[in-house]
Amino acid sequence: MQAFHDVSYAQGVATLHELAGRYPHLSKLSTTQSLFGLPTAGTCIGPNRASEPCLNYVLEVTNQTYVPHNRPEVLISGALHGDERVGVVTALELARWLLSRYETDSWVR
């Protein structure tokens, strides 16, 4: 059994960028700020260990080459309440699981 641990903002951002970079054909990373013009959620310590605006990241997981118009969509929010940290880890690990298994698991596909 794998042990999971709380992740910092910087670790979460780094993980999202790593997943989007590793699986560009299955994922697209953006922010609610760029998508919807929302304000940032304050200041955070980013992956480069400097203060930066806290962005709300959106990782879209889908086969980018095949997107039918009637495909159902599901939203997994990892940080609905900022003090409930288990959601962040759960959302990150679900994204990692889906992306890493897509090529080998017909159920995931």
MMTF fields as JSON, N, C-alpha, C and O atoms, coordinates in Angstrom:
{
  "mmtfVersion": "1.0.0",
  "mmtfProducer": "UNKNOWN",
  "numBonds": 435,
  "numAtoms": 436,
  "numGroups": 109,
  "numChains": 1,
  "numModels": 1,
  "chainsPerModel": [1],
  "groupsPerChain": [109],
  "chainIdList": ["A"],
  "bondAtomList": [4, 2, 8, 6, 12, 10, 16, 14, 20, 18, 24, 22, 28, 26, 32, 30, 36, 34, 40, 38, 44, 42, 48, 46, 52, 50, 56, 54, 60, 58, 64, 62, 68, 66, 72, 70, 76, 74, 80, 78, 84, 82, 88, 86, 92, 90, 96, 94, 100, 98, 104, 102, 108, 106, 112, 110, 116, 114, 120, 118, 124, 122, 128, 126, 132, 130, 136, 134, 140, 138, 144, 142, 148, 146, 152, 150, 156, 154, 160, 158, 164, 162, 168, 166, 172, 170, 176, 174, 180, 178, 184, 182, 188, 186, 192, 190, 196, 194, 200, 198, 204, 202, 208, 206, 212, 210, 216, 214, 220, 218, 224, 222, 228, 226, 232, 230, 236, 234, 240, 238, 244, 242, 248, 246, 252, 250, 256, 254, 260, 258, 264, 262, 268, 266, 272, 270, 276, 274, 280, 278, 284, 282, 288, 286, 292, 290, 296, 294, 300, 298, 304, 302, 308, 306, 312, 310, 316, 314, 320, 318, 324, 322, 328, 326, 332, 330, 336, 334, 340, 338, 344, 342, 348, 346, 352, 350, 356, 354, 360, 358, 364, 362, 368, 366, 372, 370, 376, 374, 380, 378, 384, 382, 388, 386, 392, 390, 396, 394, 400, 398, 404, 402, 408, 406, 412, 410, 416, 414, 420, 418, 424, 422, 428, 426, 432, 430],
  "bondOrderList": [1, 1, 1, 1, 1, 1, 1, 1, 1, 1, 1, 1, 1, 1, 1, 1, 1, 1, 1, 1, 1, 1, 1, 1, 1, 1, 1, 1, 1, 1, 1, 1, 1, 1, 1, 1, 1, 1, 1, 1, 1, 1, 1, 1, 1, 1, 1, 1, 1, 1, 1, 1, 1, 1, 1, 1, 1, 1, 1, 1, 1, 1, 1, 1, 1, 1, 1, 1, 1, 1, 1, 1, 1, 1, 1, 1, 1, 1, 1, 1, 1, 1, 1, 1, 1, 1, 1, 1, 1, 1, 1, 1, 1, 1, 1, 1, 1, 1, 1, 1, 1, 1, 1, 1, 1, 1, 1, 1],
  "groupList": [{"groupName": "MET", "atomNameList": ["N", "CA", "C", "O"], "elementList": ["N", "C", "C", "O"], "formalChargeList": [0, 0, 0, 0], "bondAtomList": [1, 0, 2, 1, 3, 2], "bondOrderList": [1, 1, 2], "singleLetterCode": "M", "chemCompType": "L-PEPTIDE LINKING"}, {"groupName": "GLN", "atomNameList": ["N", "CA", "C", "O"], "elementList": ["N", "C", "C", "O"], "formalChargeList": [0, 0, 0, 0], "bondAtomList": [1, 0, 2, 1, 3, 2], "bondOrderList": [1, 1, 2], "singleLetterCode": "Q", "chemCompType": "L-PEPTIDE LINKING"}, {"groupName": "ALA", "atomNameList": ["N", "CA", "C", "O"], "elementList": ["N", "C", "C", "O"], "formalChargeList": [0, 0, 0, 0], "bondAtomList": [1, 0, 2, 1, 3, 2], "bondOrderList": [1, 1, 2], "singleLetterCode": "A", "chemCompType": "L-PEPTIDE LINKING"}, {"groupName": "PHE", "atomNameList": ["N", "CA", "C", "O"], "elementList": ["N", "C", "C", "O"], "formalChargeList": [0, 0, 0, 0], "bondAtomList": [1, 0, 2, 1, 3, 2], "bondOrderList": [1, 1, 2], "singleLetterCode": "F", "chemCompType": "L-PEPTIDE LINKING"}, {"groupName": "HIS", "atomNameList": ["N", "CA", "C", "O"], "elementList": ["N", "C", "C", "O"], "formalChargeList": [0, 0, 0, 0], "bondAtomList": [1, 0, 2, 1, 3, 2], "bondOrderList": [1, 1, 2], "singleLetterCode": "H", "chemCompType": "L-PEPTIDE LINKING"}, {"groupName": "ASP", "atomNameList": ["N", "CA", "C", "O"], "elementList": ["N", "C", "C", "O"], "formalChargeList": [0, 0, 0, 0], "bondAtomList": [1, 0, 2, 1, 3, 2], "bondOrderList": [1, 1, 2], "singleLetterCode": "D", "chemCompType": "L-PEPTIDE LINKING"}, {"groupName": "VAL", "atomNameList": ["N", "CA", "C", "O"], "elementList": ["N", "C", "C", "O"], "formalChargeList": [0, 0, 0, 0], "bondAtomList": [1, 0, 2, 1, 3, 2], "bondOrderList": [1, 1, 2], "singleLetterCode": "V", "chemCompType": "L-PEPTIDE LINKING"}, {"groupName": "SER", "atomNameList": ["N", "CA", "C", "O"], "elementList": ["N", "C", "C", "O"], "formalChargeList": [0, 0, 0, 0], "bondAtomList": [1, 0, 2, 1, 3, 2], "bondOrderList": [1, 1, 2], "singleLetterCode": "S", "chemCompType": "L-PEPTIDE LINKING"}, {"groupName": "TYR", "atomNameList": ["N", "CA", "C", "O"], "elementList": ["N", "C", "C", "O"], "formalChargeList": [0, 0, 0, 0], "bondAtomList": [1, 0, 2, 1, 3, 2], "bondOrderList": [1, 1, 2], "singleLetterCode": "Y", "chemCompType": "L-PEPTIDE LINKING"}, {"groupName": "GLY", "atomNameList": ["N", "CA", "C", "O"], "elementList": ["N", "C", "C", "O"], "formalChargeList": [0, 0, 0, 0], "bondAtomList": [1, 0, 2, 1, 3, 2], "bondOrderList": [1, 1, 2], "singleLetterCode": "G", "chemCompType": "PEPTIDE LINKING"}, {"groupName": "THR", "atomNameList": ["N", "CA", "C", "O"], "elementList": ["N", "C", "C", "O"], "formalChargeList": [0, 0, 0, 0], "bondAtomList": [1, 0, 2, 1, 3, 2], "bondOrderList": [1, 1, 2], "singleLetterCode": "T", "chemCompType": "L-PEPTIDE LINKING"}, {"groupName": "LEU", "atomNameList": ["N", "CA", "C", "O"], "elementList": ["N", "C", "C", "O"], "formalChargeList": [0, 0, 0, 0], "bondAtomList": [1, 0, 2, 1, 3, 2], "bondOrderList": [1, 1, 2], "singleLetterCode": "L", "chemCompType": "L-PEPTIDE LINKING"}, {"groupName": "GLU", "atomNameList": ["N", "CA", "C", "O"], "elementList": ["N", "C", "C", "O"], "formalChargeList": [0, 0, 0, 0], "bondAtomList": [1, 0, 2, 1, 3, 2], "bondOrderList": [1, 1, 2], "singleLetterCode": "E", "chemCompType": "L-PEPTIDE LINKING"}, {"groupName": "ARG", "atomNameList": ["N", "CA", "C", "O"], "elementList": ["N", "C", "C", "O"], "formalChargeList": [0, 0, 0, 0], "bondAtomList": [1, 0, 2, 1, 3, 2], "bondOrderList": [1, 1, 2], "singleLetterCode": "R", "chemCompType": "L-PEPTIDE LINKING"}, {"groupName": "PRO", "atomNameList": ["N", "CA", "C", "O"], "elementList": ["N", "C", "C", "O"], "formalChargeList": [0, 0, 0, 0], "bondAtomList": [1, 0, 2, 1, 3, 2], "bondOrderList": [1, 1, 2], "singleLetterCode": "P", "chemCompType": "L-PEPTIDE LINKING"}, {"groupName": "LYS", "atomNameList": ["N", "CA", "C", "O"], "elementList": ["N", "C", "C", "O"], "formalChargeList": [0, 0, 0, 0], "bondAtomList": [1, 0, 2, 1, 3, 2], "bondOrderList": [1, 1, 2], "singleLetterCode": "K", "chemCompType": "L-PEPTIDE LINKING"}, {"groupName": "CYS", "atomNameList": ["N", "CA", "C", "O"], "elementList": ["N", "C", "C", "O"], "formalChargeList": [0, 0, 0, 0], "bondAtomList": [1, 0, 2, 1, 3, 2], "bondOrderList": [1, 1, 2], "singleLetterCode": "C", "chemCompType": "L-PEPTIDE LINKING"}, {"groupName": "ILE", "atomNameList": ["N", "CA", "C", "O"], "elementList": ["N", "C", "C", "O"], "formalChargeList": [0, 0, 0, 0], "bondAtomList": [1, 0, 2, 1, 3, 2], "bondOrderList": [1, 1, 2], "singleLetterCode": "I", "chemCompType": "L-PEPTIDE LINKING"}, {"groupName": "ASN", "atomNameList": ["N", "CA", "C", "O"], "elementList": ["N", "C", "C", "O"], "formalChargeList": [0, 0, 0, 0], "bondAtomList": [1, 0, 2, 1, 3, 2], "bondOrderList": [1, 1, 2], "singleLetterCode": "N", "chemCompType": "L-PEPTIDE LINKING"}, {"groupName": "TRP", "atomNameList": ["N", "CA", "C", "O"], "elementList": ["N", "C", "C", "O"], "formalChargeList": [0, 0, 0, 0], "bondAtomList": [1, 0, 2, 1, 3, 2], "bondOrderList": [1, 1, 2], "singleLetterCode": "W", "chemCompType": "L-PEPTIDE LINKING"}],
  "groupTypeList": [0, 1, 2, 3, 4, 5, 6, 7, 8, 2, 1, 9, 6, 2, 10, 11, 4, 12, 11, 2, 9, 13, 8, 14, 4, 11, 7, 15, 11, 7, 10, 10, 1, 7, 11, 3, 9, 11, 14, 10, 2, 9, 10, 16, 17, 9, 14, 18, 13, 2, 7, 12, 14, 16, 11, 18, 8, 6, 11, 12, 6, 10, 18, 1, 10, 8, 6, 14, 4, 18, 13, 14, 12, 6, 11, 17, 7, 9, 2, 11, 4, 9, 5, 12, 13, 6, 9, 6, 6, 10, 2, 11, 12, 11, 2, 13, 19, 11, 11, 7, 13, 8, 12, 10, 5, 7, 19, 6, 13],
  "groupIdList": [1, 2, 3, 4, 5, 6, 7, 8, 9, 10, 11, 12, 13, 14, 15, 16, 17, 18, 19, 20, 21, 22, 23, 24, 25, 26, 27, 28, 29, 30, 31, 32, 33, 34, 35, 36, 37, 38, 39, 40, 41, 42, 43, 44, 45, 46, 47, 48, 49, 50, 51, 52, 53, 54, 55, 56, 57, 58, 59, 60, 61, 62, 63, 64, 65, 66, 67, 68, 69, 70, 71, 72, 73, 74, 75, 76, 77, 78, 79, 80, 81, 82, 83, 84, 85, 86, 87, 88, 89, 90, 91, 92, 93, 94, 95, 96, 97, 98, 99, 100, 101, 102, 103, 104, 105, 106, 107, 108, 109],
  "secStructList": [7, 7, 7, 7, 7, 7, 7, 7, 2, 2, 2, 2, 2, 2, 2, 2, 2, 2, 2, 2, 2, 2, 7, 6, 6, 6, 3, 3, 3, 3, 3, 2, 2, 2, 2, 2, 7, 7, 7, 7, 7, 1, 3, 3, 3, 7, 6, 6, 1, 1, 3, 3, 3, 7, 7, 7, 3, 3, 3, 3, 3, 1, 7, 6, 6, 7, 7, 7, 6, 6, 7, 7, 7, 7, 7, 7, 7, 1, 7, 1, 1, 6, 6, 7, 6, 2, 2, 2, 2, 2, 2, 2, 2, 2, 2, 2, 2, 2, 2, 2, 2, 6, 6, 6, 7, 6, 6, 6, 7],
  "xCoordList": [0.838, 0.0, 0.892, 1.876, 0.543, 1.313, 0.863, -0.334, 1.826, 1.507, 1.406, 2.258, 0.393, 0.202, 0.412, 0.113, 0.929, 1.232, 0.66, 0.441, 0.423, -0.016, 0.993, 2.195, 0.511, 1.395, 1.239, 0.149, 2.331, 2.298, 1.775, 1.642, 1.485, 1.073, 2.136, 1.817, 3.387, 4.484, 4.561, 4.757, 4.407, 4.45, 3.27, 3.429, 2.093, 0.92, 1.082, 0.756, 1.584, 1.814, 2.838, 2.649, 3.919, 4.954, 4.392, 4.709, 3.564, 2.953, 2.049, 2.095, 1.238, 0.344, 1.133, 0.782, 2.194, 3.029, 3.722, 3.857, 4.158, 4.812, 3.833, 4.191, 2.61, 1.603, 1.235, 1.15, 1.019, 0.667, 1.807, 1.564, 3.042, 4.193, 4.411, 4.818, 4.143, 4.347, 3.237, 3.479, 2.023, 0.873, 0.174, -1.002, 0.871, 0.25, -0.914, -1.778, -0.948, -2.039, -3.288, -4.355, -3.148, -4.276, -4.65, -5.635, -3.888, -4.174, -3.878, -3.09, -4.539, -4.328, -4.409, -5.407, -3.345, -3.273, -3.55, -2.983, -4.419, -4.719, -5.073, -4.965, -5.491, -5.906, -7.284, -7.703, -7.975, -9.273, -9.072, -9.977, -7.892, -7.598, -7.537, -8.087, -6.873, -6.774, -8.074, -8.422, -8.787, -10.023, -11.199, -11.976, -11.323, -12.533, -12.271, -13.21, -11.01, -10.683, -10.906, -11.151, -10.824, -11.047, -9.825, -8.707, -10.027, -8.878, -8.098, -8.61, -6.858, -6.058, -6.526, -7.265, -6.087, -6.512, -5.457, -5.247, -4.797, -3.774, -2.383, -2.154, -1.445, -0.045, 0.391, 0.047, 1.151, 1.651, 3.145, 3.707, 3.774, 5.168, 5.152, 4.678, 5.672, 5.625, 6.769, 7.6, 6.81, 7.843, 9.271, 10.206, 9.445, 10.787, 11.098, 12.084, 10.263, 10.404, 10.276, 10.747, 9.646, 9.397, 7.898, 7.082, 7.55, 6.136, 5.582, 6.215, 4.4, 3.732, 2.231, 1.787, 1.449, -0.011, -0.453, 0.053, -1.396, -1.973, -2.947, -4.016, -2.585, -3.456, -4.294, -3.862, -5.48, -6.353, -6.2, -6.673, -5.538, -5.218, -6.363, -7.115, -6.472, -7.443, -6.664, -6.007, -6.733, -6.113, -7.233, -7.951, -7.377, -8.384, -7.759, -6.727, -8.386, -7.896, -8.87, -10.015, -8.405, -9.235, -8.334, -7.224, -8.809, -8.088, -8.286, -9.365, -7.257, -7.357, -7.637, -8.122, -7.329, -7.528, -8.944, -9.341, -9.707, -11.063, -11.987, -12.042, -12.701, -13.588, -14.982, -15.292, -15.829, -17.193, -17.988, -17.709, -18.954, -19.732, -20.591, -20.906, -20.969, -21.865, -21.145, -21.788, -19.825, -19.08, -19.429, -19.407, -19.75, -20.041, -18.787, -17.668, -18.975, -17.874, -18.049, -19.168, -16.917, -16.912, -15.913, -14.809, -16.288, -15.391, -14.955, -15.79, -13.653, -13.091, -12.397, -11.383, -12.927, -12.328, -11.468, -11.96, -10.183, -9.267, -9.175, -8.648, -9.671, -9.509, -10.729, -10.621, -11.875, -13.103, -13.029, -13.406, -12.541, -12.285, -10.78, -10.204, -10.157, -8.699, -8.066, -6.892, -8.801, -8.216, -8.453, -8.051, -9.093, -9.33, -8.315, -8.609, -7.145, -6.006, -6.089, -5.383, -6.917, -6.983, -7.51, -7.157, -8.334, -8.883, -7.835, -7.941, -6.817, -5.742, -4.988, -4.768, -4.598, -3.868, -4.724, -4.227, -5.996, -6.9, -7.038, -6.963, -7.238, -7.39, -6.101, -6.148, -4.955, -3.678, -3.434, -3.016, -3.693, -3.446, -4.44, -4.081, -5.669, -6.633, -6.176, -6.23, -5.731, -5.225, -4.027, -3.944, -3.097, -1.913, -2.336, -1.812, -3.282, -3.749, -4.392, -4.068, -5.293, -5.969, -4.974, -5.018, -4.092, -3.141, -2.145, -1.836, -1.648, -0.635, -1.216, -0.481, -2.5, -3.115, -3.836, -4.274, -3.961, -4.767, -4.338, -5.185, -3.06, -2.568, -2.716, -2.75, -2.803, -2.783, -4.067, -4.212, -4.984, -6.179, -7.431, -7.765, -8.106, -9.273, -10.396, -11.188, -10.48, -11.516, -11.287, -12.24, -10.047, -9.719, -10.011, -10.492, -9.725, -9.986, -11.467, -11.89],
  "yCoordList": [-1.17, 0.0, 1.245, 1.312, 2.21, 3.435, 4.443, 4.636, 5.079, 6.124, 7.462, 7.783, 8.233, 9.541, 10.6, 10.385, 11.741, 12.816, 14.118, 14.289, 15.028, 16.368, 16.991, 16.749, 17.787, 18.468, 19.972, 20.469, 20.68, 22.136, 22.675, 21.934, 23.957, 24.604, 24.373, 24.006, 24.587, 24.429, 22.997, 22.79, 22.009, 20.615, 20.286, 19.567, 20.807, 20.577, 21.176, 20.537, 22.403, 23.075, 22.294, 22.075, 21.875, 21.102, 19.789, 19.389, 19.124, 17.863, 18.09, 17.323, 19.125, 19.423, 19.697, 19.198, 20.483, 20.765, 19.503, 19.302, 18.656, 17.401, 16.492, 15.915, 16.358, 15.513, 16.069, 15.318, 17.365, 17.978, 17.833, 17.642, 17.921, 17.76, 16.331, 16.086, 15.387, 13.974, 13.416, 12.521, 13.951, 13.434, 14.556, 14.824, 15.215, 16.348, 15.942, 16.766, 14.696, 14.216, 13.859, 13.629, 13.814, 13.442, 14.522, 14.37, 15.602, 16.609, 18.017, 18.229, 18.961, 20.376, 21.13, 21.04, 21.88, 22.617, 24.097, 24.711, 24.643, 26.077, 26.538, 25.775, 27.779, 28.32, 28.953, 29.317, 29.078, 29.761, 31.243, 31.906, 31.755, 33.149, 33.355, 34.33, 32.444, 32.585, 32.182, 32.751, 31.212, 30.746, 31.689, 31.949, 32.202, 32.942, 34.346, 35.053, 34.752, 36.077, 36.253, 37.369, 35.175, 35.257, 35.837, 35.708, 36.475, 36.988, 35.837, 34.727, 36.121, 35.097, 34.956, 35.795, 33.893, 33.595, 34.027, 33.338, 35.137, 35.618, 35.324, 35.252, 35.152, 34.913, 33.564, 33.201, 32.827, 31.514, 31.439, 32.281, 30.434, 30.139, 29.125, 28.002, 29.527, 28.693, 27.705, 27.622, 26.949, 25.926, 26.48, 25.755, 27.758, 28.35, 28.973, 29.696, 28.695, 29.142, 30.648, 31.197, 31.307, 32.744, 32.98, 32.153, 34.106, 34.471, 34.767, 35.443, 34.25, 34.478, 34.41, 33.893, 34.929, 34.835, 33.372, 32.526, 33.084, 31.732, 31.567, 32.178, 30.76, 30.497, 29.254, 28.349, 29.221, 28.061, 27.265, 27.681, 26.121, 25.332, 24.413, 23.919, 24.198, 23.29, 22.34, 22.781, 21.046, 20.044, 19.282, 18.509, 19.5, 18.78, 17.474, 17.477, 16.362, 15.04, 14.459, 14.15, 14.314, 13.755, 13.385, 13.902, 12.508, 12.185, 13.363, 13.53, 14.174, 15.395, 15.122, 15.998, 13.904, 13.591, 13.116, 13.056, 12.777, 12.272, 12.894, 12.44, 13.914, 14.606, 14.701, 15.679, 13.686, 13.761, 14.847, 15.157, 15.407, 16.508, 16.087, 16.917, 14.838, 14.401, 13.661, 12.956, 13.809, 13.132, 13.757, 14.98, 12.93, 13.488, 14.114, 13.714, 15.082, 15.737, 15.586, 15.549, 15.499, 15.388, 16.406, 16.528, 17.136, 18.081, 17.491, 17.163, 17.358, 16.917, 18.132, 18.587, 18.656, 19.819, 19.35, 18.712, 19.666, 19.203, 20.098, 19.68, 21.314, 22.23, 23.119, 24.345, 22.497, 23.26, 24.14, 25.311, 23.564, 24.316, 24.258, 23.173, 25.394, 25.457, 24.709, 24.35, 24.46, 23.766, 22.255, 21.548, 21.761, 20.319, 19.779, 19.685, 19.431, 19.118, 17.752, 17.525, 16.849, 15.526, 15.608, 14.765, 16.585, 16.726, 17.004, 16.521, 17.781, 18.097, 16.825, 16.55, 16.058, 14.82, 13.851, 13.209, 13.737, 12.83, 13.225, 12.365, 14.5, 14.956, 14.748, 14.308, 15.06, 14.86, 13.387, 13.035, 12.532, 11.099, 10.475, 9.558, 10.954, 10.472, 10.863, 10.048, 12.094, 12.532, 11.683, 11.233, 11.464, 10.64, 9.219, 8.652, 8.648, 7.283, 7.188, 6.286, 8.103, 8.076, 8.231, 7.481, 9.197, 9.452, 8.309, 7.931, 7.763, 6.705, 5.375, 4.539, 5.167, 3.887, 3.927, 2.888, 5.094, 5.241, 4.285, 3.656, 4.169, 3.354, 1.852, 1.079, 1.428, -0.01, -0.553, -1.767, 0.304, -0.133, 0.268, 1.45, -0.701, -0.398, 0.246, 1.007, -0.041, 0.557, 2.073, 2.851, 2.476, 3.9, 4.591, 5.724, 3.923, 4.5, 4.655, 5.126],
  "zCoordList": [0.0, 0.0, 0.0, 0.736, -0.819, -0.917, 0.134, 0.351, 0.777, 1.754, 1.032, 0.203, 1.333, 0.736, 1.802, 2.977, 1.38, 2.304, 1.783, 0.583, 2.706, 2.361, 1.395, 1.509, 0.453, -0.488, -0.319, -0.035, -0.495, -0.439, -1.77, -2.745, -1.795, -3.047, -4.117, -5.248, -3.758, -4.716, -5.249, -6.446, -4.365, -4.796, -5.707, -6.694, -5.382, -6.22, -7.599, -8.599, -7.661, -8.948, -9.761, -10.958, -9.115, -9.814, -10.351, -11.471, -9.562, -9.999, -11.205, -12.166, -11.164, -12.3, -13.564, -14.632, -13.46, -14.635, -15.138, -16.345, -14.211, -14.598, -15.341, -16.368, -14.841, -15.501, -16.878, -17.849, -16.96, -18.249, -19.249, -20.441, -18.779, -19.667, -20.114, -21.249, -19.228, -19.545, -20.447, -21.257, -20.301, -21.057, -21.832, -21.585, -22.762, -23.473, -24.37, -24.671, -24.796, -25.643, -24.841, -25.41, -23.507, -22.652, -21.641, -20.918, -21.578, -20.552, -21.054, -21.976, -20.413, -20.723, -19.402, -18.686, -19.082, -17.827, -18.075, -18.979, -17.263, -17.334, -15.929, -14.969, -15.819, -14.522, -14.667, -15.767, -13.551, -13.598, -13.902, -14.409, -13.594, -13.909, -15.425, -15.937, -16.148, -17.602, -18.301, -19.335, -17.746, -18.378, -18.16, -19.078, -16.929, -16.566, -16.027, -15.663, -15.974, -15.477, -13.985, -13.527, -13.219, -11.769, -11.072, -11.572, -9.923, -9.169, -8.54, -8.396, -8.172, -7.505, -6.06, -5.544, -5.432, -4.063, -3.057, -2.059, -3.291, -2.365, -2.876, -4.083, -1.939, -2.278, -1.723, -0.598, -2.527, -2.129, -2.391, -3.091, -1.83, -2.141, -3.277, -3.108, -4.436, -5.632, -5.72, -4.816, -6.823, -7.004, -6.969, -6.628, -7.318, -7.278, -5.915, -5.773, -4.92, -3.528, -3.344, -2.348, -4.291, -4.19, -4.035, -4.443, -3.446, -3.329, -4.714, -5.524, -4.965, -6.248, -6.009, -4.984, -6.95, -6.79, -6.72, -7.459, -5.831, -5.743, -6.904, -6.915, -7.857, -8.996, -8.718, -8.004, -9.28, -9.176, -10.461, -11.519, -10.365, -11.555, -11.955, -11.115, -13.26, -13.849, -14.754, -15.697, -14.472, -15.328, -16.015, -15.381, -17.294, -18.072, -18.54, -19.211, -18.186, -18.558, -19.569, -19.239, -20.802, -21.872, -23.044, -23.172, -23.879, -25.103, -26.049, -26.618, -26.216, -27.008, -28.493, -29.209, -28.948, -30.364, -30.677, -31.841, -29.631, -29.841, -28.81, -27.667, -29.201, -28.268, -28.887, -29.567, -28.655, -29.175, -28.447, -27.288, -29.117, -28.553, -27.364, -26.512, -27.293, -26.225, -25.098, -24.321, -24.995, -23.939, -22.588, -22.45, -21.59, -20.259, -19.654, -19.977, -18.789, -18.098, -16.595, -16.084, -15.896, -14.442, -13.908, -14.439, -12.864, -12.215, -10.88, -10.037, -10.692, -9.422, -8.825, -9.354, -7.738, -7.09, -5.933, -5.003, -5.992, -4.958, -3.743, -2.712, -3.837, -2.702, -2.543, -2.514, -2.443, -2.279, -1.043, -1.073, 0.038, 1.262, 1.503, 1.578, 1.621, 1.702, 2.854, 2.771, 3.928, 5.07, 5.037, 5.962, 3.997, 3.848, 2.84, 1.648, 3.31, 2.453, 1.769, 0.786, 2.25, 1.637, 0.205, -0.619, -0.109, -1.452, -2.501, -3.628, -2.146, -3.085, -3.456, -4.635, -2.457, -2.701, -3.504, -4.429, -3.167, -3.873, -5.341, -6.218, -5.618, -6.997, -7.793, -8.941, -7.194, -7.884, -8.185, -9.287, -7.206, -7.403, -8.383, -9.122, -8.398, -9.39, -10.795, -11.716, -10.958, -12.266, -12.68, -13.823, -11.745, -12.048, -12.433, -13.391, -11.688, -11.954, -13.331, -14.103, -13.645, -14.945, -16.098, -17.074, -15.973, -17.055, -17.233, -18.363, -16.148, -16.238, -16.714, -17.239, -16.543, -16.92, -18.272, -18.765, -18.865, -20.074, -21.182, -21.815, -21.418, -22.54, -22.299, -23.257, -21.044, -20.746, -20.127, -19.989, -19.757, -19.047, -19.837, -19.919, -20.403, -21.232, -20.426, -20.981, -19.135, -18.304, -18.186, -18.222, -18.047, -17.955, -19.272, -19.287, -20.374, -21.692, -21.91, -22.965]
}
